[in-house]
Amino acid sequence: MDMNASNPLSLKEVHVKDSFWSTYIKLVKEVVIPYQWEVLNDNVAEAEPSHVMKNFRIAAGLEEGEFYGFFFQDTDLAKWLEAVAYSLQTTTDKELEKLADDAIDLVEKAQQPDGYLNTYFTIGRMEKRWTNLEECHELYTAGHFIEAGVAYHQATGKRKLLDVVCRFADYIDSVFGPEPGKIRGYDGHQEIELALVKLYRETGNDRYLNLSRFFIEERGQEPYYFQEEWKKRDRISFWDMRVSGPPADRKKYLQTHLPVKEQKEAVGHAVRVVYMLTGMAEVAKETGDSMLYNACKELWNNIVTKQMYITGGIGSTSIGEAFTFDYDLPNDTVYAETCASIGLIVFAQKMLQIENKSCYADVIERALYNVIISSMSRDGRHFFYVNPLEVWPKASEKNPVKKHVKPVRQKWFGCACCPPNLARLITSLGQYIYTQKERTLFVHQFISSSANLEIDGKRVCIHQTTEYPWYGNVRLELELEGREELELAIRIPGWCKEYTVRMSGKEQLREQAVVDNGYLILAGEFTSGTFIELKLDMPVTLMKANPKVRADAGKVVMQRGPVIYCLEEVDNGENLSNITLDPDAPVSVQFDSELLDGAITLITKGYRDVFDEKAAQGDLYQPYKKEREEVSIKAVPYGIWGNRTPGEMLVWVRI
């Protein structure tokens, strides 16, 4: 097994200039980051209060007051700082950097002399720290600040936040571990595991890697740490300060039912699963632990082949924001938290860096062009926490089982993990396009961009231009100092069955091309100006679900390229569930320049059950009569639904 397959290029060396993604990157930089800063300072009317910056001022002794928010409220600032760091790696912004520096000064003031950092406990609860790892997310919060510290150091070269998180990590290392006198525990919400590996890479300090491995390998061991901890705190839950049920009942929810290397199915809280797996993959890559890596593959396969929505969403129930069981994928009560898909993307990228297989990049692409795009409105000020595949606004309003399914995006959330998580993903998008291994450059995502790298000390630049995801034409041009022996590995998406490739105008026959693990390999001696033209055919495909997915029986989804399509009430009228699609009807592909920034729409034929007013006024149940009328059906990309007139939405359509 190759534990060093490839590494991402520095964000500073990747410049995205894409007709599709640049809009979102600009939106995050110019709108989302400033908007979230205002939210963190409670300056947005009608939005859920945040209190984050006030908590830090109180913890720093600059104000009087009580802590407000969730135990993990601090992470909203950490993720904001990380998003700022990624933005600064690609665009200079002295004003934004000054804002971040001032926030970092405040964080430093709030840090305790021993290195501890967490405003919930600092404000009047210091004696309670580390007494409820299951519920209180102390290490999770630490992990997000560690990620921010690493990213900000890489962006600016400034060490203040990095030094803060190193002190914190050193303190954590003095508290946790297998040695006598230390806590043999781990967090209820995984995150620090992946963050510590980042800190190890940034500092070269082996203790951080070893601590990450400890947290991973201790999970699921006996005696059960959370059970012992629960007894010591008199069985009291921090959520409501009442006696709670034993943690032994929550083992699967917390992924503590087995040691991580023995787990075969994704269970419990979806975000925690993929964060845990990201940490496992990171440690496996750094240590060469094949058993840990094989566990990652086992759980990856379970998620993407049995528990993932066609949009790239994961986590099928709102009860615990969790996985349930294989093939249980309801569309109208789905949870599919935005953070879960972000975590899946990050996990997939780590797996891709260990073993270059297109299946990982395919899932990244699926989630990016569907769930991630859907999660934020085009004004950058409204967000989805939950990403449903079927919406009936009246049910969302009046059915308590569907209260979590929102027909419109929200200004903010009391538990606001998703918006800043979304911002840090989009600002770091350049890390997902290319990776390098020695003389091989991998092209994983089709996003117009330029990237600089070094091969044998010589500068190599690749320029990519494309109109993806609407069209499958991709052009790659090389800029070299001279003639270079190198290898280009270009992903052929799993959805693409036909493609053509030309090199410097000469057609490369498919039977002559080498495809390895889903990557088209072009190797040889290249000169400056060499260009490759790839054309991916993008027919409209009707997709069906595995017959074990009961929610999708007798239904199909329209897919074109990586884009999943849905029906909206604004185009097709109400009662979308009464529409039947004709699978044999031709589908017209049309570019609608007036649909937001322009998008491909699909027009086809189908049928609608005739609404009989007399029958509607009659008995609740009546003899069946087949009455339907032919209708034109318009489908739009799932990623942009909900940006026009609010109403119903449907992904899976009857046939």
MARGUKE-430644 format. One record per residue (C-alpha): residue in one letter; x negated, z negated, y negated. Coordinates in steps of 0.02 Angstrom, whole numbers, padded with zeros to 5 digits, always signed. Layout:
N
aXZY ...
***
This chain:
655
m+00000+00000+00000 d-00065+00050-00172 m-00046-00100-00286 n-00112-00010-00439 a-00016+00152-00438 s-00003+00179-00624 n+00008+00089-00791 p+00113+00122-00945 l+00033+00192-01102 s+00022+00081-01254 l+00173+00094-01368 k+00052+00132-01508 e+00002+00291-01416 v+00178+00356-01381 h+00276+00433-01525 v+00458+00470-01490 k+00537+00609-01592 d+00693+00651-01495 s+00859+00725-01551 f+00952+00599-01442 w+00848+00439-01436 s+00773+00440-01610 t+00948+00407-01679 y+00958+00247-01578 i+00780+00192-01615 k+00810+00219-01801 l+00976+00127-01788 v+00893-00023-01707 k+00753-00027-01836 e+00858+00001-01991 v+01021-00083-01943 v+01017-00187-01784 i+00859-00289-01819 p+00910-00330-02000 y+01090-00365-01944 q+01033-00482-01807 w+00920-00572-01930 e+01072-00603-02038 v+01168-00666-01886 l+01027-00784-01839 n+01041-00854-02015 d+01233-00866-02007 n+01257-00740-02147 v+01384-00626-02058 a+01565-00667-02095 e+01683-00672-01945 a+01540-00661-01820 e+01514-00802-01695 p+01401-00933-01779 s+01222-00933-01718 h+01134-01080-01803 v+00969-01023-01726 m+00862-01032-01882 k+00944-01194-01938 n+00903-01270-01768 f+00720-01227-01795 r+00720-01298-01972 i+00795-01461-01906 a+00669-01467-01763 a+00528-01436-01886 g+00586-01583-01994 l+00632-01471-02140 e+00819-01510-02133 e+00935-01643-02067 g+01070-01603-01942 e+01124-01585-01762 f+01083-01449-01637 y+01217-01315-01620 g+01239-01184-01483 f+01191-01162-01302 f+01038-01244-01225 f+00952-01074-01233 q+01000-01032-01413 d+00815-01018-01460 t+00798-00861-01355 d+00896-00760-01482 l+00751-00781-01603 a+00622-00748-01467 k+00702-00583-01419 w+00722-00535-01602 l+00536-00564-01628 e+00496-00461-01475 a+00603-00317-01537 v+00517-00328-01706 a+00348-00322-01619 y+00391-00163-01525 s+00458-00085-01684 l+00297-00129-01776 q+00193-00048-01638 t+00270+00119-01681 t+00310+00102-01868 t+00224+00005-02005 d+00344-00108-02101 k+00260-00241-02207 e+00424-00318-02262 l+00486-00339-02084 e+00316-00405-02030 k+00322-00535-02170 l+00495-00588-02113 a+00431-00609-01935 d+00275-00702-01994 d+00383-00827-02088 a+00491-00852-01933 i+00334-00880-01829 d+00273-01010-01955 l+00437-01102-01928 v+00419-01091-01739 e+00244-01164-01752 k+00309-01308-01858 a+00443-01344-01728 q+00317-01353-01586 q+00278-01529-01527 p+00100-01599-01524 d+00091-01583-01334 g+00143-01399-01344 y+00327-01419-01299 l+00446-01299-01387 n+00636-01307-01370 t+00749-01357-01513 y+00891-01419-01401 f+00782-01558-01332 t+00673-01582-01485 i+00826-01627-01589 g+00863-01801-01520 r+00843-01772-01333 m+00656-01778-01298 e+00678-01906-01160 k+00790-01783-01067 r+00670-01637-01057 w+00632-01570-00883 t+00773-01677-00810 n+00895-01533-00780 l+00802-01374-00738 e+00952-01305-00646 e+01063-01294-00799 c+00962-01310-00959 h+00853-01153-00956 e+00697-01236-01028 l+00576-01124-00934 y+00687-00972-00963 t+00677-01006-01150 a+00489-01030-01137 g+00475-00863-01048 h+00560-00768-01188 f+00444-00844-01318 i+00294-00801-01210 e+00351-00619-01203 a+00373-00619-01392 g+00200-00695-01419 v+00116-00563-01312 a+00212-00419-01393 y+00177-00480-01570 h-00008-00499-01535 q-00014-00322-01466 a+00080-00256-01618 t-00013-00345-01758 g-00169-00424-01686 k-00108-00590-01757 r-00135-00738-01642 k-00021-00872-01715 l+00128-00844-01599 l+00013-00805-01453 d-00077-00970-01482 v+00090-01060-01491 v+00146-00992-01323 c-00025-01021-01243 r-00014-01204-01294 f+00161-01209-01222 a+00107-01124-01061 d-00042-01242-01045 y+00076-01390-01065 i+00196-01317-00935 d+00049-01294-00816 s+00006-01478-00838 v+00185-01527-00791 f+00226-01408-00647 g+00134-01367-00487 p+00099-01421-00309 e-00027-01554-00357 p+00016-01740-00343 g+00106-01806-00496 k+00172-01636-00549 i+00350-01573-00540 r+00379-01459-00390 g+00523-01372-00477 y+00573-01206-00556 d+00704-01147-00678 g+00886-01115-00637 h+00872-00952-00735 q+00719-00849-00690 e+00619-00771-00832 i+00459-00868-00854 e+00390-00790-00694 l+00376-00616-00770 a+00324-00683-00940 l+00176-00780-00870 v+00106-00622-00790 k+00113-00537-00960 l+00021-00686-01035 y-00108-00677-00896 r-00141-00493-00933 e-00155-00526-01120 t-00273-00675-01106 g-00358-00654-00937 n-00318-00835-00896 d-00290-00849-00708 r-00192-01010-00727 y-00043-00914-00796 l-00038-00796-00647 n-00055-00941-00526 l+00085-01036-00613 s+00199-00885-00601 r+00162-00871-00416 f+00200-01056-00394 f+00371-01040-00475 i+00412-00890-00365 e+00352-00962-00201 e+00425-01135-00230 r+00601-01063-00249 g+00706-01089-00093 q+00590-01217-00015 e+00641-01386+00056 p+00668-01521+00002 y+00788-01437-00117 y+00725-01476-00292 f+00890-01455-00385 q+00977-01574-00264 e+00847-01709-00293 e+00851-01681-00481 w+01042-01694-00481 k+01036-01863-00394 k+00907-01930-00518 r+01020-01890-00666 d+01168-01978-00584 r+01249-01812-00537 i+01294-01777-00720 s+01309-01597-00781 f+01240-01556-00953 w+01381-01431-00979 d+01520-01560-00993 m+01429-01726-00965 r+01536-01760-00812 v+01495-01784-00629 s+01469-01611-00553 g+01468-01543-00377 p+01303-01540-00282 p+01178-01399-00314 a+01177-01372-00126 d+01344-01283-00154 r+01263-01164-00278 k+01111-01108-00180 k+01160-00925-00169 y+01213-00920-00351 l+01040-00984-00399 q+00945-00878-00270 t+00878-01037-00189 h+00964-01015-00020 l+00802-00946+00057 p+00620-00927+00005 v+00610-00767-00097 k+00512-00672+00035 e+00654-00698+00159 q+00798-00642+00047 k+00881-00481+00102 e+01035-00463-00009 a+01061-00483-00196 v+01175-00633-00222 g+01226-00742-00367 h+01197-00719-00553 a+01147-00538-00577 v+01029-00559-00724 r+00935-00698-00636 v+00913-00588-00482 v+00832-00443-00573 y+00725-00556-00683 m+00665-00643-00525 l+00628-00477-00442 t+00531-00417-00595 g+00422-00572-00586 m+00399-00547-00398 a+00347-00365-00424 e+00226-00414-00561 v+00143-00548-00454 a+00139-00430-00304 k+00051-00298-00407 e-00079-00420-00474 t-00114-00510-00310 g-00086-00374-00180 d+00045-00480-00092 s+00127-00353+00023 m+00257-00475+00089 l+00316-00511-00088 y+00322-00325-00127 n+00420-00288+00032 a+00547-00419-00019 c+00564-00329-00185 k+00597-00165-00094 e+00724-00246+00021 l+00824-00317-00123 w+00805-00158-00226 n+00882-00056-00085 n+01025-00178-00068 i+01065-00170-00253 v+01056+00017-00282 t+01135+00075-00118 k+01272-00055-00099 q+01301-00154-00260 m+01269-00041-00410 y+01402+00048-00512 i+01383+00235-00539 t+01344+00198-00722 g+01195+00087-00678 g+01292-00074-00704 i+01268-00222-00587 g+01363-00385-00563 s+01541-00355-00507 t+01627-00519-00553 s+01648-00620-00712 i+01647-00780-00610 g+01465-00826-00631 e+01418-00653-00697 a+01371-00616-00519 f+01351-00504-00370 t+01485-00533-00238 f+01456-00433-00079 d+01411-00258-00024 y+01529-00119-00084 d+01638-00238-00186 l+01640-00137-00348 p+01805-00159-00441 n+01820-00054-00599 d+01945-00152-00704 t+01879-00329-00678 v+01696-00279-00670 y+01568-00381-00768 a+01413-00268-00771 e+01329-00369-00908 t+01219-00271-01026 c+01074-00391-00992 a+01090-00357-00805 s+01064-00170-00827 i+00919-00203-00945 g+00843-00316-00813 l+00871-00182-00681 i+00779-00056-00791 v+00631-00173-00816 f+00625-00212-00629 a+00633-00027-00586 q+00489+00010-00704 k+00380-00123-00622 m+00418-00050-00450 l+00379+00123-00516 q+00209+00062-00576 i+00170-00002-00401 e+00233+00149-00306 n+00275+00310-00396 k+00440+00357-00317 s+00571+00448-00417 c+00711+00336-00354 y+00653+00202-00476 a+00646+00318-00625 d+00815+00391-00575 v+00897+00220-00590 i+00812+00190-00758 e+00882+00355-00818 r+01056+00317-00750 a+01065+00150-00838 l+00989+00215-01001 y+01109+00359-01026 n+01264+00264-00976 v+01269+00073-00987 i+01133+00052-01119 i+01204+00183-01236 s+01379+00115-01211 s+01328-00063-01253 m+01308-00034-01440 s+01422+00050-01565 r+01357+00191-01671 d+01359+00077-01823 g+01234-00042-01741 r+01341-00193-01782 h+01458-00207-01634 f+01415-00235-01451 f+01482-00240-01274 y+01431-00387-01167 v+01533-00320-01020 n+01530-00136-00971 p+01692-00091-00879 l+01737+00071-00791 e+01922+00054-00826 v+02007-00021-00979 w+02190-00055-01017 p+02191-00145-01185 k+02355-00235-01153 a+02287-00307-00990 s+02128-00363-01079 e+02235-00454-01205 k+02364-00533-01090 n+02291-00547-00915 p+02171-00696-00907 v+02078-00614-00761 k+02032-00470-00877 k+02000-00568-01038 h+01813-00531-01025 v+01845-00342-01027 k+01849-00292-01210 p+01925-00126-01268 v+01819-00133-01427 r+01642-00192-01460 q+01619-00365-01537 k+01523-00416-01693 w+01426-00551-01600 f+01441-00679-01462 g+01422-00867-01446 c+01309-00828-01298 a+01218-00685-01382 c+01088-00635-01253 c+01139-00451-01245 p+01119-00382-01423 p+00938-00439-01449 n+00897-00389-01271 l+00964-00216-01310 a+00859-00207-01467 r+00697-00250-01377 l+00731-00121-01242 i+00765+00022-01362 t+00616-00018-01473 s+00504-00020-01318 l+00574+00144-01248 g+00405+00231-01263 q+00340+00123-01119 y+00460+00204-00997 i+00418+00388-01025 y+00242+00404-00955 t+00119+00310-00846 q-00061+00350-00800 k-00168+00325-00647 e-00347+00384-00668 r-00333+00574-00692 t-00146+00583-00658 l-00014+00578-00795 f+00162+00542-00735 v+00311+00604-00834 h+00455+00491-00787 q+00584+00518-00924 f+00630+00673-01021 i+00621+00618-01202 s+00542+00721-01341 s+00380+00633-01382 s+00192+00643-01398 a+00073+00530-01304 n-00114+00500-01314 l-00221+00443-01169 e-00402+00446-01112 i-00475+00527-00958 d-00662+00502-00930 g-00679+00448-01111 k-00600+00608-01176 r-00439+00615-01275 v-00289+00699-01194 c-00125+00724-01284 i+00039+00780-01208 h+00183+00846-01313 q+00357+00846-01237 t+00507+00936-01312 t+00681+00935-01239 e+00865+00928-01282 y+00899+00810-01139 p+01022+00744-01082 w+01136+00885-01139 y+01021+01024-01078 g+00892+01027-00939 n+00753+01123-01026 v+00589+01027-01040 r+00426+01091-01114 l+00261+00999-01093 e+00106+01056-01188 l-00069+00987-01169 e-00196+00959-01307 l-00373+00935-01238 e-00550+00924-01304 g-00607+01055-01178 r-00569+01104-01000 e-00510+00958-00895 e-00472+00928-00714 l-00313+00828-00708 e-00146+00811-00624 l+00029+00813-00697 a+00166+00729-00596 i+00337+00774-00665 r+00494+00690-00598 i+00628+00800-00523 p+00787+00696-00544 g+00884+00653-00387 w+01040+00736-00459 c+00949+00903-00482 k+00962+01024-00336 e+00895+01181-00420 y+00755+01201-00545 t+00624+01325-00603 v+00451+01291-00671 r+00333+01403-00768 m+00154+01367-00819 s+00093+01454-00977 g+00227+01586-00952 k+00191+01618-00769 e+00325+01572-00646 q+00280+01441-00517 l+00382+01473-00361 r+00467+01318-00291 e+00398+01349-00118 q+00222+01349-00191 a+00246+01188-00288 v+00202+01021-00211 v+00336+00886-00226 d+00282+00710-00179 n+00405+00563-00186 g+00516+00661-00304 y+00375+00715-00421 l+00322+00895-00448 i+00132+00893-00439 l+00034+01017-00545 a-00153+00994-00521 g-00304+01091-00574 e-00412+01134-00723 f-00314+01134-00886 t-00360+01194-01059 s-00290+01150-01228 g-00127+01241-01258 t-00077+01246-01074 f+00111+01223-01067 i+00236+01192-00929 e+00418+01242-00943 l+00538+01154-00827 k+00721+01205-00815 l+00836+01084-00724 d+01004+01156-00676 m+01146+01044-00737 p+01307+01091-00650 v+01457+00976-00662 t+01469+00879-00499 l+01618+00783-00436 m+01549+00622-00363 k+01638+00514-00235 a+01597+00337-00181 n+01548+00277-00009 p+01711+00256+00089 k+01674+00070+00100 v+01703+00055-00088 r+01890+00023-00084 a+01913+00027-00272 d+01863+00211-00278 a+01957+00279-00128 g+02039+00445-00169 k+01949+00456-00335 v+01804+00553-00410 v+01688+00543-00558 m+01628+00691-00660 q+01439+00693-00681 r+01327+00818-00769 g+01142+00786-00763 p+01115+00599-00786 v+01276+00578-00885 i+01433+00500-00813 y+01597+00556-00892 c+01757+00462-00927 l+01931+00493-00995 e+01990+00411-01155 e+02167+00388-01216 v+02126+00470-01383 d+02099+00636-01291 n+02218+00623-01143 g+02362+00511-01196 e+02411+00343-01123 n+02434+00293-00941 l+02269+00372-00886 s+02299+00306-00710 n+02441+00433-00694 i+02319+00579-00710 t+02260+00674-00556 l+02110+00790-00568 d+02114+00959-00481 p+01948+00963-00385 d+01958+01153-00367 a+01987+01191-00551 p+01843+01263-00652 v+01760+01146-00777 s+01718+01208-00951 v+01560+01134-01028 q+01574+01125-01217 f+01458+01055-01349 d+01565+00963-01476 s+01462+00948-01635 e+01595+00838-01716 l+01596+00708-01577 l+01486+00575-01657 d+01312+00656-01671 g+01364+00795-01552 a+01389+00785-01365 i+01435+00889-01214 t+01617+00869-01164 l+01703+00932-01007 i+01871+01019-01003 t+01963+01046-00839 k+02136+01052-00764 g+02238+00919-00679 y+02411+00844-00665 r+02504+00700-00741 d+02647+00607-00660 v+02803+00648-00759 f+02867+00499-00855 d+03051+00481-00813 e+03135+00374-00946 k+03285+00344-00835 a+03175+00288-00691 a+03076+00178-00810 q+03235+00086-00855 g+03284+00067-00672 d+03227-00038-00525 l+03051-00103-00515 y+03028-00009-00349 q+03111+00158-00313 p+03110+00298-00183 y+02962+00415-00206 k+02986+00587-00287 k+02841+00702-00321 e+02857+00749-00503 r+02706+00804-00602 e+02655+00925-00737 e+02496+01022-00763 v+02385+00956-00903 s+02216+00991-00980 i+02093+00850-00954 k+01953+00812-01076 a+01809+00701-01021 v+01675+00628-01135 p+01509+00542-01095 y+01536+00363-01040 g+01395+00308-01154 i+01494+00349-01311 w+01667+00288-01262 g+01753+00167-01379 n+01680+00238-01539 r+01841+00320-01595 t+02023+00262-01588 p+02035+00110-01473 g+02134+00137-01314 e+02125+00157-01126 m+01969+00218-01036 l+01946+00277-00856 v+01791+00331-00758 w+01858+00354-00581 v+01999+00481-00580 r+02123+00516-00439 i+02115+00682-00346 
***
